[in-house]
Amino acid sequence: MSSVRKQAASWFTRLMNVPKDHPDHEQLRLWLSANPLHAREYQAFCELWGDFSSTTNTQALAQAMERRHGRRTFMRRGVLGLAALLVVGLAWRFRQPLAFDAQYATAIGERRRVSLPDGSELYLAADTRLHVSFERGQRQVYLLQGQAIFDVAHETNRAFRIDGGLAQVTVLGTRFVVERDARELRVSVERGWVRVDNDNGSLVLAAGEVASSDGRAAPQRRDVAASNAFAFEQGRLVLEQAGLEEIANSLSRYRRQPVRVLPGKGKPSMNAVVQLDNVEGFVQALPSIAPIEVSSSGGVTYLRGL
């Protein structure tokens, strides 16, 4: 086993039952940030544990280890035995699909689920375009516009990267959302780890964290719930501390008449949950729930802060 893989196994088994506020978690974050290989190896153990911890595959692997080393020796090793078990499973799980190149897009109001040949799953929000390109040494996605959920299959020798223009996302974990508009790229993590990079800096996100990049400064953490970004999968749009531009961009994905912002006196922000099958009702109700004026002209809906 490589030195990095041994370290990753040690971190994983060491922190399995440690509270989230334990100082060792900060030490782990520093270790993960030091080298992309560290995070890839650590996430491999996280994913494998999630895949096998409640299946007969784990029992089969454990039995194989016991036959090789003896039950007493295996049990006496405790977490070391668990780490060895996971390493065996990691080798068993590894695979590398052929090269692949494809474009995917959704129309206004449309959502679409896509399965990639490496086992990764994408779920595209409305009005989204992306290009997927797999080669021998890398898996690359170019998010041209819109929003998508990424549930990424781990491969030790091929990173999964997303180029969103204003920042690049390197997948160190498994399930997260990337959202791109003209002003901002936002990343929301449900589980695992991702790294967000631009020309001004780098930031590693853990489960439950959100960051944004406007390309002018280093990526910044956002104090909003990561789960909001996944709501479109259940037919909802969750707005938290959303300004007019965010409201307009989000609504425009789900209605034929686009929403734009006009200059106004106020800059309101709001929290709301919008049902995607009743976007029109929400637009009509906006003036009654926030200091926002709504008007229409030339096939466009305009919002103005009062």
Residue pairs with C-beta under 8 A, 6 or more apart in sequence:
1 9
1 87
2 41
4 35
4 37
4 38
4 41
5 41
5 87
5 90
7 31
7 38
7 41
8 38
8 41
8 42
8 44
8 45
9 45
9 83
9 86
9 87
10 83
11 28
11 31
11 42
12 42
12 45
12 46
12 49
12 83
12 86
13 79
13 80
13 82
13 83
14 24
14 79
15 22
15 24
15 25
15 28
16 79
18 24
18 25
28 42
29 204
29 206
31 38
32 38
32 39
32 42
32 172
32 193
32 204
33 39
33 195
33 202
33 204
36 159
36 170
36 172
36 195
39 172
39 193
39 195
39 204
40 154
40 156
40 159
40 172
41 156
42 172
42 193
43 154
43 172
43 173
43 174
43 192
43 193
44 90
44 154
44 156
45 83
45 86
45 90
46 173
46 174
46 192
47 154
47 174
47 192
48 86
48 89
48 90
48 93
49 86
51 57
51 89
51 93
52 58
52 61
52 89
57 89
58 85
58 89
61 85
61 88
61 89
61 92
62 74
62 85
64 88
65 74
65 81
65 84
65 85
65 88
66 74
74 81
75 81
77 84
90 156
93 154
94 155
94 156
95 118
95 119
95 155
96 155
96 157
96 158
97 117
97 118
97 119
97 134
98 117
98 134
99 134
99 135
99 136
100 116
100 117
100 118
100 132
100 133
100 134
101 131
101 132
101 133
101 134
102 131
102 132
103 129
103 130
103 131
103 132
104 112
104 114
104 122
104 124
104 128
104 129
104 130
104 131
104 132
105 124
105 128
105 129
105 130
106 112
106 124
106 125
106 126
106 127
106 128
106 129
106 146
107 126
107 127
108 126
108 127
108 252
108 253
108 254
108 255
108 256
109 126
109 253
109 254
109 255
109 256
109 276
110 126
111 123
111 124
111 125
111 126
111 232
111 233
112 123
112 124
113 121
113 122
113 123
113 124
114 121
114 122
114 123
114 124
115 121
115 122
116 122
116 132
116 134
116 153
117 134
118 134
118 139
118 153
118 155
118 158
119 153
120 139
120 150
120 151
120 152
120 153
120 160
121 149
121 150
121 151
122 130
122 148
122 149
122 150
122 151
123 148
123 149
123 151
123 233
124 130
124 146
124 147
124 148
125 146
125 147
125 148
125 179
125 232
125 253
126 146
126 232
126 253
126 254
127 145
127 146
127 252
127 253
128 143
128 145
128 146
128 147
128 148
128 253
129 143
129 144
129 145
129 146
130 141
130 142
130 143
130 144
130 146
130 148
131 141
131 142
131 144
132 139
132 140
132 141
133 139
133 140
133 141
133 142
134 140
134 158
136 158
137 157
137 158
138 158
138 159
138 161
139 155
139 158
139 159
139 160
139 161
140 161
140 162
140 163
141 150
141 160
141 161
141 162
141 163
142 162
142 163
143 162
143 163
143 164
143 165
143 178
143 180
144 180
145 180
145 181
146 179
146 180
146 253
147 177
147 178
147 179
147 180
147 229
147 232
147 253
148 177
148 178
149 175
149 176
149 177
149 229
149 230
149 233
150 160
150 162
150 171
150 175
150 176
150 177
150 178
151 174
151 175
152 160
152 171
152 173
152 174
152 175
154 174
159 170
159 171
160 170
160 171
161 168
161 169
161 170
161 171
162 168
162 169
162 171
162 178
164 178
164 180
164 185
165 180
165 185
165 215
166 180
166 184
166 185
166 198
166 213
166 214
166 215
167 185
167 187
167 196
167 197
167 198
167 213
167 215
167 219
168 196
168 197
168 198
169 176
169 178
169 187
169 194
169 195
169 196
169 197
170 194
170 195
170 197
171 192
171 194
172 192
172 193
172 194
172 195
172 204
173 189
173 191
173 192
173 193
173 194
173 207
174 191
174 192
175 189
175 190
175 191
175 192
176 187
176 188
176 189
176 190
176 192
176 194
176 205
177 186
177 187
177 188
177 190
177 226
177 229
177 230
178 185
178 186
178 187
179 185
179 186
179 187
179 188
179 229
180 186
181 249
183 214
183 245
184 212
184 213
184 214
185 196
185 212
185 213
185 214
185 215
186 210
186 211
186 212
186 213
186 222
186 229
187 194
187 196
187 205
187 210
187 211
187 212
187 219
188 209
188 210
188 226
188 227
188 228
188 229
188 230
189 205
189 206
189 207
189 208
189 209
189 210
189 226
190 207
190 208
190 226
190 227
190 230
191 207
192 207
193 204
193 205
193 206
193 207
194 204
194 205
195 202
195 203
195 204
195 205
196 202
196 203
196 204
196 205
196 211
196 213
196 219
197 203
197 219
198 213
198 215
198 218
198 219
199 215
200 216
200 217
200 218
201 217
201 218
201 219
202 218
202 219
203 211
203 218
203 219
203 220
203 221
205 211
205 221
207 226
208 225
208 226
209 221
209 226
210 221
210 222
210 224
210 225
210 226
210 229
211 219
211 220
211 221
211 222
212 219
212 220
212 222
213 219
213 220
223 241
224 240
224 241
225 238
225 240
227 238
228 238
228 239
228 240
229 238
231 237
231 238
231 273
232 276
235 275
235 276
235 277
236 273
236 274
236 275
236 276
237 250
237 251
237 254
237 273
237 274
237 275
237 276
237 279
238 272
238 273
238 274
239 246
239 247
239 250
239 270
239 271
239 272
239 273
239 274
240 271
241 269
241 271
242 250
242 269
242 270
242 271
242 272
243 267
243 268
243 269
244 261
244 267
244 268
244 292
244 303
244 305
245 261
247 259
247 270
247 303
248 259
248 260
248 261
248 303
249 259
250 274
251 259
251 274
251 279
251 282
251 283
252 258
252 259
254 276
254 279
255 279
255 280
255 283
255 301
257 296
257 299
257 300
257 301
258 299
258 300
258 301
259 283
259 300
259 301
259 302
259 303
260 300
260 301
260 302
260 303
261 302
261 303
261 304
262 302
262 303
262 304
263 304
264 293
264 304
264 305
264 306
265 305
265 306
266 291
266 305
266 306
267 305
268 290
268 291
268 292
268 305
268 306
270 289
270 290
272 282
272 289
274 282
275 282
283 294
283 301
284 294
286 292
286 294
286 303
287 293
287 294
291 305
291 306
292 303
292 304
292 305
292 306
293 303
293 304
293 305
293 306
294 301
294 302
294 303
295 301
295 302
295 304
296 302
